């Protein structure tokens, strides 16, 4: 006799194919579309976008703000050095952006993870530059409590106060942020550059003043006073290569060595560097871990910030544009405003302005000009968000972001962040996602309807022109909320997943090439392990199981009931027929 309730214990096979516009609409499109005439498929957007988050380095208080550009509010803040006051190792320099650890550069990878670079005018043992990685998703459960201990806006007032940040203390007094001293579990690692293993340590005060993400996802960090760059791992912060001198290679254009002061890397793997002088720097072959790296420099261009787009390099301060095809430069037409930072939006338009902001088209046509908003302040950094709106980072003790509508420059408000916000690097990931490694994603959650569903594979059909790719990753959990706490895992077409959970979240990443070609995703199918029709859980599908299905004909059942072979919620004769087709013994004999 079969015990009551046994018959719903095993989940029926679940699966879903996404191929039509209506299917793709079930997921979240980020930088991809199924627009006509290219319907019923996914491709990259013609106008780039990025994550709805800006990472603002607060140089006067050694923190970094996570600013939601949709809600227009700060949603988290992380310490980049020991604090608050009273914690061992804390160094107070509130209002002074050029003392202590003083973070200034941030970068965002194509997964949304943020990297923050401390300059270290003082503090720290052999801390020429210190980089932190902050996870976009998941956490490092250092205390083993199964809970993500991290900063968040507990009172939902749009700004993070001291009580909403986790402290950090130099408990052993060695002047280094050790892993066991990190309390915020979104912080994946903290490393000095160089790390003393891949290359010898350099003294505090050498000043880490440049950081950018390469085509391979690793980072390049420049030390201002040493006139050198180092390549470091995005996985753990270890030093991979360096020092790479900024003294040009023999036979290359040579305007002298330069002091790294901000950098970006294009799709060919070429690093372009500002210098806080009149020199533009260039390092090729950054995708290699061993070189050789070819170095060149070009003079006559006063610069501070740096931007890439339209096949050109744009420089703030002097408002110059450099053409790598001819190694020549000229003034950016109509960019007649004082500037420090500079940025190119998803449509290739150039934006700059320390007070008054101007936006010009790629051909130099003036699109709009906006005066500094009331309550705002002069800025160093300028950014573009996911909506291609403009964020002007007010460089002040008050800590302000001034926002302007991207289409016409209309003021959208002034919003608080931390003390002395700097940030004129790739703080939203726009460059990483649209220039360095053109990227868009489609993410979907599928509910199998049954706990413990064993997932079999994910398969898809795509078209990938040279140097483009479609990558698929997944994660599973018993609850939809639990998905965010799990890490994505890459999978190949039809590979066995060996993962279980009621919910599966699949992310398809499309990467374009330097020529602007896009891959195409035609369809994607998620398949669960076929549970067969083993109603009585004896390890075989036999005539007893078929009989149990027949006995239930007419019953309405819950999702996942193994007897409901066609998953329509009602047991019918058709379910019995489908069960018989799955018999695992000859002639559907009864299992011994």
N, C-alpha and C positions, 0 to 999 in steps of 0.2 A: 504494500500500500504506500502511496506517495503522501507525505505529510502535507497538511494544509499550508499554503503560503510558499511551498518550495518552488512553485512553477514560475515565479517572477525573479528568481535569484540570479539568473544569467542574462546579461544584456544581449539584445539582438544586434547584429552588425549594423553600424551606423556609417553614413557617408554623405558627401555632398560634392556636387560638381558646380563650379562657377565658370560660366562662359558667356552669358548674355549681360547686357547693360544692367538689367534688374538684379542679376547675381552680384556683379561687382559693386553695385550700390549698397549692398549689405555690409560692406567693409568701409574702412576709412582711407580715403585717397589723399596722399600727401605728395604733391609734385607730379602726379600721374593723372591720366584722364581716359575716358572712353568716348570722347566727343566725336560727333559725325564730321566728316564722312568715315572716320575710323572707329565705328561703333563695334560693340561686342568684342572688345579687346582693350588692353591697357598699353599706354605708351607715355613717355615723359612729356611734361608740359613744355610749351615753347617759351613761356615766361617762368623763370625760376622762382622758387619759394624756399622756405626753411622752417625750422621749428618755431613754435609760438612762445619761445623763451629767450630772454637775453641775460647773459651772465656779466654782471657789472662788478669790476674789481674796485673795492673801496680802499684806496691807498692810505688814507689817514687813520684807519682803524684795523688794518690787517684782516679784512673779511672779503667775501664775495657774495653778492646778492643774486638770487635767482628770481628774475622778474618775468611774470606772466604777461605777454604782450597782447593777449586777448582780454583778460580781466583788468589789465593796467594796474597791477599791484604786485608787490614783493611777496613771494610765497615761501621763501626759505633764505637763510643766510648761514654761511659756513666760515669758520675761522681758518685762516691760512697761516697763523702763528699762534703762540700761546696766549691764552686769555680766558676770561676777562681779568681786570685788575684784581690782584690778590693771588692769582695762580702763579706757581713757580715758572719763571721764564718770560713772564709778561713784560712788555716794554711799551709804555704809553707815549704816543706821539700824536694824539688826536688833533686834527687840523693841519698836520704837516705831512704832505705826500712824499717827502724826500728824506725820510728817516725811518729807521727800523726795517721791518720786512717789506712793507710798502708794495703790495701786489698791484700790477698795472695792466698786464697783458692776459687776455683770456682767448681760448680757442675752443671750437666745438667740432667734434668729429661727425661722420655721417650717421652715427647711431644716436647722436644727441648727448653723448658724454662730454663734460666740460673739463678743460685743463686751465689751471691758473698759475701764473709765474710771479713769484716774489722777486723783487729786484735786490733786496738786502743791502741797503746803504749801511746798515749796522745789524747787530744781533746774528746769532747762529755761528756754529763752528765750521769754518771753511765752507761757507754758504755763498758761493758766487752767484748762484741762482737756485731757487727751490721751486719745483713743480708739484702741484697736487692734481689728482684726477678725481672728479666727482661724477658718480654714476647717474645716468638718466633713469635707469630702472634697476631694480634689485638692490641688494645691500650686502655688506660683509658683516656677518653676525659674530662680532668679536667676543661678545660676552655670553654667547650661546643661549640666550633666552628665547630665541625663536621670534623675536619682535624687532622690527626695524626702528632703532633709536636714531632719530634724526631731527633736524630743525624743521619746523613748520609754523604757520601762522595760527596759533592756537586760539586767539581771540578774534581772528578774521577781520583785523582792522587795516590790512593792506601794508603793514610795515612790521618787520621783525625786530623785537626788542631783545634785551640781554637774556631775559628768561626763556625766550623761544629759540636760543642758540645753545648748542652743547659746548661745555668748557673744554679746554685742552691745556694740560700742564706738563712742564718739563720735569717729570717726577724723578729722573735720575741726574738732572743737572748737566747733561752733556751738550746742550745747545743744538740738539738735533730733534726733529719730530720723528720719534720711533713709532713703529706700527702699533705697539701696545699703548701708546699715548693718545691715539686717535679715538675719540669717543663717538663722533658722528659717523654712523655706519654707511652713509652714502659716499664718504670719502674712501676711495679704493686704495690709494697709496700716496705717499709723500716722498720725494727723492731729491737729493741735491744733484746739481748739474755742474760739472761732471760728478760721477758717483764715487770716485776713488777706486773703482774696480776696472771699469772699461777705460778709464783715463784718470790720471792723478787729480786729486782735489785741487780747487783753486780758492783763493782767500775771499772772505766776505768783503764786499765793497767793489768786487769786479763788475757787478751789476748785470744781472740777467734782464736784458731789455728787448729781446725779440723772441717770438715763439710762433711757429706755424705748423700746420699738419700737411704731410706729404701724401702722394698718391697711394702709398702702401699703408697709410693710416698711422704711421709713426710720426714723431715730432722732431723739429729742428729748433734748437734754442741757441740764441746768440748772446755772448758775453761782451758787453760794451767796451770795457777798458782793455780787455785782452785782444779785441778784434778777431774773435774766433767764433765758430759755430760748432755745435755738437748735435749728433743724432741720437735720440733716446727712444726707447720702446714705449708704445702706448699701453702695452699689456701690464708692465710692472715698473716703468720709469728707469730701467737700467740703461746705462750709456752704451750705445751700439758703435758709434764712430766719432772721431774727433780727437784732438782739436783740428778743425779745418780753418786754416788761416784765410782772412779776407784779402790777403795780398794776391793780386791777379797772377794767374798762370802765365808763364812765358809765352809770348806770341798772341795773347788775348788783349782786347781793349783794356787800357790801364790808366785809370785816373787816380791810382793809389789805393792803398788798403782803406777800409772803412770801419766805422764803429756801428755794430748792429743795433738798429733802433726800430724794430718792427719788420716783419717779413710775411710773405705769402708765397705759395707754391702753385704753379699752373699745371695743366693737365699733362704736360710733357715731363713733369718732374723737375722743372727749373725753379729754383728759389730766387725770388726778387726781394731785395732788402733796402729799406730806408736807412739813413745814417745820422740823422740830426745834423746834417751838413749840406753839402752840395753834390754828394756822390750817391749814385744809384748802384747797388751791388747785385751781382748775379752769380749763382752757383748751380751748375748743371749736374745731372745724374743723381739726384737726391734719393731716387728709389733704390739705389744700390747701398748695401751695408758696408761695402769695402772700397768703393770708389773705382776708378779715379774720379775725383771731383774737379771739374774745370771752373776756374774762378775768373771773373771779369768785373770791370767797374767803368762807370760812365759819369763824367763830370758836368758841371754847369746847371744843376737842377736842385735848387733849394728844396729841402724836403723835411717832413715830419711824419705824417701818416702815409699809408700806401694802400692802393686798391688795384684790383685786376678786373678786366672786362673788355669785350670787343677786340680781343687780341692785343690789348695795350696795357701798359703800366701807368697808373695815375698817382701823382704825388701831391700830398697836401702841403701847405705853407707856401710853396712857390706856384702851386696850381699848374703843374706841368703834366704833359702826356708824352710817354716814351713809346716808340714803335720798335719792337724787337726785330721786325723784318728788315729795317734799314738802320737800326742803331741811332736813330735821330729823335729829337724831342722838340716840342713846341708848346705854346701856351694852350690851356684848355679854353676854347672859345666861350665867352660870356661868363666864365667863372671868376668874376671880379669881386670876390668877397675875401675877407681875412679868414684863414683856415688853419687848422692843425690836422685833425683827422679828415679822411676822405673815404667815400664808399661808392660802390656801383650797385644798383638795385637789380632785381631779377630780369628787368627788361633792357639792361645795358645803360641806363641813365646814370649820370654822375652827380653826386650830391656832396656838398661841402659847406662849411660855414661855422666859425666859432661863435658868432652872435647872429647876424643875419644869415639865413640859409638860402642857398641857391641850388636848383636842380636843372641840369642841362641834358639834352638828348645826346646820343652818341655822335650826331653830326654837329653838335655845338649849339643847336637852337635852344634858347632859354625857354624852359617849361614853366617855372614859377620862382618867385622869390618870397620869403617869409621873414618878417621881423622877429626878433627874440620875444618869446611869450612873456607876459606879465608873470612875475614870480619865478622866472627862469634866471639862468646865469650863464656866463661865457663858458664854452665847452672846449675840451680837448678831443673827446671821442665823438663819433657820429656813426650810427648803425642803421640797418634796414631790417624790419621784422618780417614775419611770415606773410603779412598782408601787403608788403612793400611800402608800409608807412615808415616814417623817418623818426629815429630816436636820437635826440641831441643830448649828450651826457654832460650835465651841468657840473663843472669842476669847482665845487664849493663845499664848505663844511656843512652846509644845510643838506647836501646830497639830493640832487634832483635829476629827473629825466624829463626833458621837454619833448612832447610828441607832436608830429605834424602829419596830416593826411598826405599820403604819397601821390595822389592824383593831382592835387592843386595847392598843397602847402597850408591848408586850413589848420589852425591850432586845435589840437585834440586834448590838451591838458598838460599839467605839470604834476609829476608823481614822485614820492619820496623813495630814496634808497639809502645807502650808507654814507659815511663821512669821506669826503674828497674822492668821489667816483672818477675814475680815469678812463680806461677802456676805449681804445680806438683800433683794436685789432678785430679779428673775426669772432665777435662776441655772440653772434646768433647762428653761426655755421653756414651763412649764406655762401661764402667763398668755397668752403669745403664741399658743399652740396651742388654748386652750380658751375664752378670753375675747376677746382682741383680734381674732383671726382663726381661728375654730374649724376645726381641721385634722386630717385623718387621711390616711394613705398606705397604698397597697398596692404592693409592689415585687416584681418577678419577673425572673428570669434565664432566658433561653431559649437553648439550644444548638442551632445549626443542624446541627452535625455536620460542617461543612465550612469550612475556612479561606477567608477572603476573601469570605464570603457578602455579596452586595450586597442591602441591605435596601430594600424598596420603600416601605411605609407602615405606619401603625398606625391602625386604625379602631375605633370603639367606639360603643355606644348608652348613653345616659344620660338621666336626668331631673333637671333643675336648677330648683327653685323660685326665685322672685325673690331676688336677692342671694346665691345659692349658685353653686358652680362645680365642674366637674371639669376638671382640667388634667393633661395627659399629657406626660412628658418621657422621653428615652431617651439611652443612650450605648452604644457598641459597642467591642469589643476582640477581639484574636485569642485571648486567654486570659481565663479567668474572673477571675483575680487582677488582670489589667490593667484591668478595668472601674473599680476604685476610683480609679485615677489619671486617669480621664477626667471631663470635666465633662458634666453633663446638658444636653440641648438640648430646649427646648419644641417640640412639634409640634401641628398641628391635625388634625382628623379627615381621614384620607386624604391628607394632605400628603406629597409626595415627601421621603424622608429623605436620599437621597444620602450614605449612610454604609455602611461595610462592616466586616466582622469576623465571626469564627465565632460570637461571643457577643453577644447584645443584652440589655441590662437596661432594663426599662421601669418607670417609677414613675408611678402614678396618684394624684393628690392631690385629695381631696375637701374642699371648704371650705363650711361651713355659714353660716347667717346669724344675726343678733342675736336673732331670735325662736326659735332652736333648731331650725329646719328643716334637714334634711340632703339633699344631692343623693344620687342613686342611680346606681351604675354597674352596668348589666345584663350587659354583655359587652365583651370587648376582643380584637381580632385583630391579630396581628403577621404581616406578609407580607413575604417576600423577593422580589426581582426574579426573575421566571420565567426560568430559564436556558435554556428551550426544550429542544431535544434535539440540539444541535450537537456530536455525539460527536467528530468529527475537527477541531473548532475552525477550520472554514474560513469562518465567518461566516454560515452558512445551515444550516437543517435541511432535509435532502433525502433521497432514497432511499438514498444511501450510508449515512447515519446510521441509517436504519431497518434496513438490512442488517446493520450492525455490532451493533445491539441483538439482532437475531434470532440472530446467530452466537454470542452470549453466553448464550443461554437455558440455564438450569440452573446458572449460576455463582452462587456466593455472593460478594457484593461489600461493600465498606466503605460506611459512611454517606457520602452526598454524591456517589456515583458517578452521573453524568448518565444512564447507561443504565438505572438503577433508577428509572424514572419514578414508580412508586407507592411508592417509599421503604420497601419491606418487606425489603430486604436480599438479595433473590434476583431474578435476571433471569428473567422469564417472558414468554410470548407477549403477556400484557397490556401489558407495558412496550413491546413493539414496536408494538402498536396505539396506545398513548398517544403514542408518538414520531411515528407517522404523522399523527396529528391536529394535530401542531405544525409540519408542513412549511411552510416559508416561501416555497416556490416553487410555481407552479401545477402541479397533477397530481404533486406531489412530484418534480419534475424534478431532475436532478443539477446542482449549482451549476457554473457555467462556470469 
